[in-house]
Amino acid sequence: MNRRLASVLSMSSLAMVAAAQALAPGAWTPLFNGRDLRGWQNHGDEKWTVQHGTILCESTRSKYGYLTTEKSYRDFELRLSFKGEAMGNSGVFFHARITGIDPQHGPDIEGMQVEVDPRPGQHTGGLYESGGRGWVIVPTPEGEQALKPGAWNVLEVSVQGNHVVTHVNGVNVADFTDAAPKFTDGVIGLQIHTGGGVKMRWKDIYIREP
């Protein structure tokens, strides 16, 4: 076997090993490929675009908008980065489902939301149940100060059964055991809040399942 063929086979083997590791249980898997919105579904009339390896969401009609995974998830760890570029409110949903479309405010959703707001002290990392109980837990005082306005922030969400833990920039923001979860699985979604003015950027979206 010549050296060139051996080199090609070696690189091919490494690629196969890398692919196998990406699919292995417990491995981090990208939910966003950095090029397009393959694997995601747009709900509503608001704007979702891919720019320079990031997802940019913008209000266009001042209604709710959601970008959800096509796949449903039960237990997982989610890790992503976000940056607010305007004062509009956003969020990350899990165990969620779209239930309909309202002509006035856009899509209706039910599920748990991890709050994401570009302003400090507005409960980023806290948990809000849409279509249900509203706020179930707000951040700790330390957690309220974890946000970095105008910069990239890292959000981590762990969902194991009815136990949910969130971190913002490495700071524990919420630790909640739900005595009455409405759903135990569903899609993961990014939100544009109604009211206009939302401009949020997302990148490095990874999930790890047991």
SEBAKOL-790264 format. One record per residue: chain; x negated, y, z negated of N, C-alpha, C in turn. Coordinates in pm, whole numbers, plus 32768, in hexadecimal, padded with zeros to 4 digits. Layout:
BEGIN
A_X_Y_Z_X_Y_Z_X_Y_Z
...
// end
This chain:
BEGIN
A_7FAB_7F88_8000_8000_8000_8000_7FA8_807C_8000
A_7FC3_80D9_805F_7F6F_814F_8062_7F97_81B2_7FF4
A_7F3F_8213_7FDD_7F53_8270_7F6D_7FCF_82C6_7F80
A_7FE8_82EE_7FFF_805A_8346_8018_80DD_82FE_7FF8
A_80E8_8280_8023_8162_8232_8007_8170_821C_7F72
A_8103_81FE_7F2F_8108_81E9_7E9E_8137_8267_7E57
A_8108_82DB_7E87_8130_8359_7E4A_81C5_8371_7E5B
A_81F9_8356_7ED5_8288_8368_7EEF_82DB_830D_7E97
A_82B2_828F_7E8D_82FA_8230_7E39_82F6_8259_7DA7
A_8283_828F_7D7C_8276_82BB_7CF1_82D5_832E_7CD5
A_82DB_8391_7D30_8335_8402_7D1D_83C6_83D6_7D1F
A_83E5_8375_7D78_846D_8342_7D7F_8494_82FD_7CFC
A_8437_82B2_7CC4_8451_826D_7C45_8469_82D1_7BD5
A_8418_833C_7BD2_842B_83A3_7B6C_84B2_83E6_7B79
A_84DD_83FF_7BF5_8560_843D_7C0A_85CF_83E2_7BDA
A_85C1_835F_7BF3_8626_82FF_7BC6_862C_82F9_7B2E
A_85B8_82FE_7AEF_85B4_82FC_7A5D_85F6_8379_7A24
A_85D9_83ED_7A61_8614_846C_7A32_86AB_846A_7A41
A_86DB_8435_7AB2_876B_842E_7AC8_87AD_83D1_7A63
A_876C_8360_7A46_87A1_8302_79E5_87A7_8340_795A
A_8740_838C_7938_8740_83CE_78B5_87AF_8434_78AA
A_87CB_847C_7917_8834_84E2_7916_88BD_84A4_7901
A_88CE_8428_792F_894F_83E4_7922_8958_838E_78A5
A_88ED_8380_785C_88EA_832B_77E7_893F_8365_7777
A_897F_830F_7725_89CB_8341_76B3_8972_8393_7657
A_89A5_8404_7628_8958_8457_75CE_88FE_84BB_7612
A_88F8_84BC_7699_88A3_851A_76E2_88F0_859A_76FD
A_88A9_860B_7704_88E6_868A_7729_8901_868A_77BF
A_897C_86AB_77E4_89A7_86AC_7870_89D7_8737_7895
A_89A9_8770_7906_89D8_87F5_792D_8A69_87F3_795A
A_8AB8_8855_792B_8B40_8867_795C_8B44_88CC_79CF
A_8ADB_891C_79DB_8AD1_8981_7A44_8A4E_896D_7A8D
A_8A56_895D_7B13_89DE_893E_7B61_898C_89B8_7B89
A_89BC_8A30_7B67_8972_8AA9_7B85_8983_8ADE_7C12
A_89D1_8A94_7C67_89E1_8ABC_7CF3_8A71_8ADB_7D19
A_8ACF_8A8C_7CE4_8B5C_8A9E_7D05_8BB0_8A6B_7C91
A_8C35_8A6D_7CA2_8C91_8A48_7C36_8CC6_89BB_7C48
A_8C75_8966_7C84_8C9B_88DA_7C92_8CAD_889C_7C07
A_8D1B_8853_7BF4_8D38_8816_7B73_8D90_886C_7B19
A_8DB0_88E5_7B49_8E04_8944_7AFE_8E80_8966_7B4F
A_8EE8_8992_7B07_8F65_89B9_7B47_8F8F_8A43_7B17
A_8FB0_8A9B_7B76_8FD9_8B24_7B56_9070_8B2A_7B43
A_909C_8B65_7AD3_912A_8B78_7AB8_9145_8C0D_7AAC
A_919D_8C40_7B02_91C0_8CCD_7AFC_9181_8D1D_7B6C
A_9192_8DA3_7B63_9167_8DFC_7BCE_90E9_8E4B_7BAC
A_90AC_8E2F_7B39_9034_8E79_7B14_8FBA_8E43_7B60
A_8F4B_8E87_7B57_8ED9_8E6E_7BB0_8E6A_8E1F_7B69
A_8E42_8DB1_7BA9_8DD1_8D60_7B7A_8D70_8D4F_7BEE
A_8CF5_8D7A_7BDD_8C92_8D6E_7C47_8C0F_8D39_7C0E
A_8BBC_8D03_7C66_8B37_8CD4_7C40_8AD2_8D38_7C75
A_8A7E_8D6D_7C1B_8A16_8DCD_7C3F_8994_8DAA_7BFB
A_892D_8D90_7C48_88A6_8D7C_7C13_88A3_8D13_7BA3
A_88E7_8CA4_7BBB_88E5_8C36_7B5A_893D_8C4B_7AE1
A_8998_8CAD_7AE8_89F5_8CC6_7A79_8A84_8CCA_7AAF
A_8AE4_8CB6_7A54_8B71_8CC9_7A73_8B9A_8D51_7A3D
A_8BD1_8DA4_7A93_8C01_8E28_7A6A_8C99_8E28_7A70
A_8CD9_8E4A_7A01_8D6A_8E59_7A00_8D8C_8EED_79F1
A_8DEE_8F1A_7A41_8E17_8FA6_7A42_8EAE_8FB1_7A4D
A_8EE7_9011_7A04_8F75_902F_7A12_8F8E_9075_7A96
A_8FF8_904A_7ADC_9021_908F_7B56_90B3_90BC_7B4D
A_9106_906B_7B0C_9195_908C_7B03_91C4_9099_7A72
A_9164_909C_7A17_9182_90B1_7989_91E0_9047_7950
A_91CB_8FCA_797B_9217_8F59_7946_91B5_8EF6_7908
A_91EB_8E8D_78CA_9195_8E21_789B_915E_8DD4_7913
A_90E6_8DA2_7906_90AC_8D4C_7969_9058_8CE1_7925
A_9055_8C69_795E_900A_8BFB_7922_8FBE_8BAF_798E
A_8F46_8B8A_796E_8EF7_8B30_79C2_8EDF_8AB3_796E
A_8F1E_8A44_7995_8F19_89CB_7943_8ED0_895A_798B
A_8E98_8900_793B_8E5B_8889_7974_8EC8_8831_79B1
A_8EA4_87E8_7A17_8F02_8789_7A52_8F10_870D_79F9
A_8EAB_86F5_79AA_8EA9_8680_7953_8ED4_86A6_78C5
A_8F15_8648_7880_8F39_865B_77F3_8ECD_8620_7799
A_8EC2_8657_7720_8E5E_862B_76C0_8E9C_8619_7637
A_8E64_85BB_75EA_8E94_85A1_7562_8E2B_85CD_74FD
A_8DC9_857B_74E1_8D5C_859E_7486_8CE2_85C8_74D8
A_8CA1_8635_74AE_8C31_8667_74FE_8BE6_86D3_74B2
A_8B72_86F5_74E8_8B29_876E_74C3_8B1F_87C3_7542
A_8B3E_8843_7534_8B3B_889F_75A4_8AD7_890E_7585
A_8A88_8932_75E8_8A26_899D_75D7_8A28_89F6_7654
A_8A32_8A79_7640_8A33_8AD5_76B0_89FF_8B5D_7684
A_89E3_8BB3_76E6_89BA_8C3C_76CA_8A1F_8C9B_7708
A_8A39_8D0B_76C3_8A96_8D6E_76F6_8A60_8DFA_76DD
A_8A8C_8E58_7731_8A66_8EE3_7720_8ADA_8F3C_7748
A_8B07_8F90_76EC_8B72_8FED_770A_8B3D_9067_7753
A_8B79_9087_77C6_8B4F_90FA_7814_8BB9_9168_7816
A_8C23_9155_77C9_8C8C_91B9_77B4_8CCE_9196_7730
A_8D30_91E6_7707_8D6A_91D3_7683_8DDC_916F_767C
A_8DFE_912E_76ED_8E6F_90D2_76EE_8E53_9050_76A2
A_8EBD_9018_766B_8EB7_8F9F_761A_8EB8_8F21_766F
A_8E77_8EB8_763D_8E72_8E39_7685_8E73_8DC7_7620
A_8E56_8D4E_764E_8E55_8CDC_75F3_8E33_8C5C_763B
A_8E17_8BF4_75EB_8DFB_8B6E_761F_8E62_8B10_75E1
A_8EB0_8ACE_7636_8F18_8A72_7608_8EE5_89E2_760B
A_8F1C_898F_75B1_8F08_88FF_75B7_8F88_88B9_758B
A_8F94_8838_75AE_9010_87ED_7594_9088_883F_75C4
A_907A_8876_763D_90DE_88D5_7670_9125_889D_76EA
A_9195_88DD_770B_91DF_88BE_7785_922E_8938_77B1
A_9235_894E_7833_9286_89B8_786C_9316_8985_7871
A_9373_89D5_783B_93FE_89A7_7830_945C_89EC_7891
A_9430_8A54_78D5_9487_8A98_7934_944E_8B1E_795D
A_949A_8B66_79AD_9472_8BEA_79DC_94E3_8C4C_79BE
A_94C2_8CBA_797D_9522_8D23_7961_9508_8D96_79C4
A_956F_8DC7_7A08_9557_8E30_7A6D_9522_8EB1_7A32
A_9537_8EC8_79B0_950A_8F43_7972_9478_8F3D_7943
A_9453_8ECF_7901_93CC_8ECA_78C7_9374_8E5B_78FE
A_93A7_8E0B_795D_9352_8DA4_7999_9360_8D1D_7956
A_92F9_8CC9_795D_9303_8C41_7929_9319_8C3C_7892
A_9364_8BD6_7868_9375_8BB6_77DA_931B_8B3F_77BA
A_92E0_8B43_7743_9285_8AD8_771A_92A2_8AB1_768A
A_928D_8A32_766C_9292_8A00_75E3_920E_89BA_75C6
A_91DD_89CD_754C_9160_898E_7526_9112_89E7_74C7
A_909D_89B9_74A0_9048_8A04_7442_8FE7_8A5B_748F
A_8FD8_8AD6_7460_8F7E_8B36_749F_8F0E_8B5F_743E
A_8E94_8B5D_7470_8E25_8B9B_7429_8E1D_8C2B_745B
A_8E34_8C8A_7402_8E38_8D16_7429_8DB0_8D46_745D
A_8DB5_8D95_74C8_8D3E_8DD6_74FE_8D62_8E67_751B
A_8D21_8EC3_74D4_8D3F_8F51_74E3_8CBA_8F9C_74E9
A_8CAD_9001_7540_8C2C_9047_754C_8C0E_90A7_74DA
A_8C6D_90B7_747D_8C59_9116_740F_8C3D_90CB_738D
A_8BDD_90F8_733D_8BC4_90BA_72BA_8C3E_90C9_7260
A_8C51_9068_7207_8CBD_906E_71A7_8D46_904C_71DD
A_8D4C_9014_7257_8DCC_8FF0_7295_8DE0_8F59_729C
A_8DA0_8F12_7240_8DB9_8E82_7229_8D80_8E25_7294
A_8D1A_8E4F_72DE_8CDB_8DF3_733D_8CAB_8D75_72F5
A_8CD3_8D02_7329_8CB1_8C82_72EB_8D1E_8C4D_7290
A_8D81_8CA0_7270_8DF4_8C73_7222_8E53_8C21_7278
A_8EB3_8BDE_7238_8F0D_8B83_727F_8F9C_8BB7_727B
A_8FDA_8BBC_72F1_9062_8BEC_7302_90B0_8B84_7352
A_9122_8B58_731F_9173_8AF5_7367_91DE_8B3B_73B9
A_91CD_8B3A_743C_9230_8B76_7496_92A7_8B18_74A5
A_931E_8B53_74A7_9397_8B02_74B0_93B4_8AB9_742F
A_937B_8AEA_73BF_938E_8AA6_733F_937E_8B03_72C8
A_931B_8AE8_7274_930E_8B2B_71F3_92C7_8BB0_71F6
A_928F_8BD8_7267_923F_8C52_7269_91B8_8C38_7228
A_9184_8C9A_71DC_9102_8C88_719C_9107_8C17_7136
A_90AA_8BB8_7143_909F_8B4E_70DF_9023_8B60_7089
A_8FBC_8BA4_70BE_8F48_8BC6_706D_8EFB_8C39_70B0
A_8ED9_8C9D_7061_8E89_8D0D_7095_8DF9_8CF9_7067
A_8D9A_8D3D_70A6_8D0D_8D27_7083_8CEC_8D4D_6FF3
A_8C81_8D11_6FC5_8C48_8D3A_6F45_8C12_8DC9_6F53
A_8BFE_8E12_6EE5_8BC3_8E99_6EF0_8B3E_8E98_6F3B
A_8AEB_8E33_6F22_8A6C_8E2A_6F6C_8A86_8E0F_6FFF
A_8AEB_8DBA_701B_8B0B_8D9A_70A4_8B3C_8E10_70F4
A_8B80_8E6D_70B3_8BB2_8EE4_70F8_8B40_8F3B_712D
A_8AC9_8F2C_70F5_8A57_8F7E_711E_89FA_8F36_7180
A_8A21_8EBD_71AA_89C7_8E6D_71FF_89C4_8E9C_728F
A_8A2E_8EDF_72BC_8A36_8F0B_7347_89CD_8F75_7368
A_8996_8F6C_73E3_8939_8FD0_7415_897E_901B_7487
A_89B5_9092_746C_8A00_90DB_74D5_89A9_90FA_754E
A_89E0_90E2_75C5_899B_9103_7641_892B_90A6_7666
A_8914_903C_7617_88A8_8FDD_7632_88E3_8F52_7645
A_888E_8EF6_7671_88BA_8E6B_767A_88C5_8E31_75EC
A_8933_8DEB_75D5_894D_8DA7_7555_8963_8D13_756F
A_8936_8CC0_7514_8946_8C2F_7520_89B7_8C03_74C4
A_8A1B_8BC2_74FF_8A8B_8B89_74B3_8A80_8AF2_74B5
A_8A8A_8AB5_743F_8A8A_8A24_7432_8B0A_89FA_73EB
A_8B4C_8994_7422_8BC9_8963_73EA_8BBF_88CB_73DD
A_8BD6_8899_7364_8BD8_8809_734C_8C66_87E0_7327
A_8C9D_8780_7371_8D23_874D_7357_8D1A_86B7_7344
A_8D31_868B_72CA_8D2D_85FC_72A9_8DAC_85DA_725E
A_8E0B_859C_72A3_8E8D_8582_7267_8ED2_8606_7247
A_8EF7_8618_71C8_8F3A_8695_71A1_8EDA_86F7_715E
A_8E57_86DF_716D_8DF1_8735_7130_8DAF_878A_719C
A_8DB6_880D_718C_8D7F_886B_71EE_8D1A_88C6_71A9
A_8CA3_88D1_71E3_8C3B_8929_71AF_8C0B_8982_7221
A_8BFD_8A04_7207_8BCA_8A60_726D_8B4F_8AAA_7239
A_8AF4_8AC7_7294_8A7F_8B19_7279_8A72_8B83_72E5
A_8A49_8BFB_72BE_8A27_8C66_731C_8997_8C8F_7300
A_8943_8C7F_7365_88B5_8C9F_7357_8876_8C5A_72DF
A_889F_8BDB_72CA_8866_8B8A_725F_88A3_8BA0_71D7
A_8901_8BFF_71CA_8940_8C1C_714A_89C4_8BD0_7141
A_89D9_8B87_70D3_8A57_8B40_70BF_8AC6_8BA6_70AB
A_8B29_8BA3_7104_8B95_8C06_7102_8C16_8BCA_70C9
A_8C33_8B4D_70ED_8CAE_8B0E_70BD_8C96_8A79_70A9
A_8CD4_8A43_7040_8CD0_89B4_7022_8D5C_8990_6FF4
A_8DA7_894B_704B_8E37_893A_7035_8E60_88A9_7049
A_8EA3_8871_6FE5_8EE0_87EC_6FF1_8F76_8801_6FFC
A_8FAD_87DB_706F_9039_87F7_708F_9093_8788_7059
A_90E7_87AC_6FFA_9141_8749_6FBF_91B4_8726_701D
A_91CE_877B_707F_923E_8762_70DA_921D_878C_7168
A_91BD_8748_71A9_919A_876F_7233_920E_8757_7292
A_9228_87BA_72E8_9296_87AD_7347_9272_874C_73B7
A_91F4_8754_73E5_91C3_86FB_744D_913C_86C2_7424
A_911E_864B_7452_909D_860E_7434_9046_8600_74B1
A_907A_862C_7523_9027_8633_759C_9063_869C_75F8
A_901B_86BC_7662_9049_871F_76C2_8FD5_875E_770A
A_8FF2_87BF_775E_8F8A_87FE_77AE_8F3D_8865_775C
A_8EC7_888A_778D_8E7A_88FA_7759_8E92_896F_77B9
A_8EA7_89E6_7782_8EC8_8A57_77D7_8E88_8AD9_77AB
A_8E6B_8B2E_780C_8E3D_8BB6_77F3_8EB3_8C13_780B
A_8EBD_8C7E_77BC_8F32_8CD4_77C2_8F12_8D63_77EC
A_8F6D_8D9E_783B_8F76_8E2E_784B_8FF5_8E57_7802
A_8FE8_8EAF_779E_905B_8EDA_774F_90AC_8F43_779D
A_912F_8F41_7788_9184_8FA5_77C4_9162_9031_778F
A_918D_9098_77D8_9175_9121_77AC_910E_916B_77FE
A_90C1_9120_784E_905F_9160_78A4_8FDB_917C_785D
A_8F79_91A0_78AD_8EF8_91C8_7877_8E97_9158_785A
A_8EBD_90DA_7874_8E64_906B_7854_8DF6_905F_78BE
A_8D7C_9053_7890_8D0A_9033_78E8_8CA6_8FE6_7894
A_8CAB_8F62_78A0_8C58_8F09_7850_8C09_8EAE_78AD
A_8B8D_8E94_7889_8B36_8E40_78DB_8B11_8DC3_788A
A_8B0C_8D4F_78D0_8AF1_8CCF_7890_8A82_8C86_78DB
A_8A33_8C37_7893_89CC_8BE5_78D5_89A3_8B72_7878
A_8952_8B18_78AE_8917_8AA9_7860_8982_8A5F_7810
A_89E8_8A2E_7858_8A59_89E9_7817_8A3D_8953_7819
A_8A2A_891A_77A3_8A08_888C_7797_8A64_8849_7731
A_8A7F_87C9_7749_8AD0_877A_76ED_8A89_86F7_76CF
A_8A9E_86C5_7655_8A66_8643_762D_8AD4_85F5_75E9
A_8AF0_857D_761D_8B56_8525_75E3_8B15_84AF_759D
A_8B5B_8475_753C_8B21_8401_74F4_8B03_838C_7552
// end
